[in-house]
Amino acid sequence: MEKTNNKKGIVKTLNRLSIKIIDRYIIRKFLGTFTFSLLMIIVIAVVFDLTEKLDDFMEKEAPLRAIIFDYYLNFIPYFATIFSPLFVFISVIFFTSRMAVNTEIIAILSGGMSFRRMMWPYFIASLVIAIFAFTFTNFVIPQANLKRIDFENKYYRITRVKRGQVVNFHRQVYKNVYMYMERYNPEIQTGTNFTLERFDDSGRLESKLTATRVTWDTTTSKWSAWTYYIRDFKDSVEVISRGLRIDTALTIRPEDFSRDPQYVGTMRYKELNDYIGLLRLQGSDELKLFLIEKHRRFANPFSVFILTLIGVSLSSKKIRGGIGMQIGIGLALSFSYILFMQFASQFSLKGNLDPMLAMWIPNILYLAIALFLYRLAPK
């Protein structure tokens, strides 16, 4: 008897959650409004960006094909993914407000559908957008960013150094171990005026290696220091050794020289995870930047659900100010969310705030706001 009742309860739940005509209507409205608003803002963004950079493109003689295919076709998905949570919010506010003004919300609730059940199609549409944002951010956007940044470095940004070359390269390679290279040439995988310093936990210099150049040995996958000079400090006694060549145990690889902080968005998820593991091994100060990027890629898609709940709760009731008032409140909340996210990341980079906590604090705070507004929404 108990098993029969449980089965009946499951069947009733599945029936309640099955896609109905009104669900398809809300999903279609949601995704349609979101797509339209995103396309409109992308067109505006491209026009403004082209107006700003047109003189530089003409001065650097950027080919039209490169501008279209290498830059703007990679700029559009980057821009769309970054601002998708914001336009989810605006879309929900806009079309739900119109439904409320046209008394469609009242008709839905009066027909026996609960407010909680009415949220079901909203969250289905949000899930579609969140999966889209997560997939693009972790697997599509990194390659698009790589092409876009390469185009900007060639035709927009002014660089003194030949593309691909690195100058005055500093990096922590292990705990208390630091390296410096005056210039690195990726074509011949050679660096000049190399220095490797090791300190103890109190900050005193224990050993220093200098070399006129270092080269990457593809056979052994190691760096070789040429015409080296080593100073070791033991018990206040300096021991000096020198030679023609010595292999090092550096964890840096030639491709890591392109890992400038601006390239954090060019790594796919697995590549980002592997590089974070390497930075942990090195004890690098750059670790926080890459951890923030990793946790942002999860926090941003999740924010779609939170902003959807806030949007529906705000706009499902007629108010005296009309749609304009609700859209204004929605914009204020969405921009404050983006601003809060930026502040949290800076607190993590400059302070002691954990990167994961920094990226999820805005979601936690706005989830509390969403639940509060949900309780006030008409039932």
Secondary structure, 3 states (H helix, E strand, C coil): CHHHHHHHHHHHHHHHHCCCHHHHHHHHHHHHHHHHHHHHHHHHHHHHHHHHHHHHHHHCCCCHHHHHHHHHHHHHHHHHHHCHHHHHHHHHHHHHHHHHHCCHHHHHHHCCCCHHHHHHHHHHHHHHHHHHHHHHHHHHHHHHHHHHHHHHHHHCCCCCCCCCCEEEEEEEEECCEEEEEEEEECCCCEEEEEEEEEECCCCCEEEEEEEEEEEEECCCCEEEEEEEEEEEEECCEEEEEEEEEEECCCCCCHHHHHCCHHHHHHCCHHHHHHHHHHHHHHCCCCHHHHHHHHHHHHHHHHHHHHHHHHHHHHHCCCCCCHHHHHHHHHHHHHHHHHHHHHHHHHHHHHCCCCHHHHHHHHHHHHHHHHHHHHHHCCC
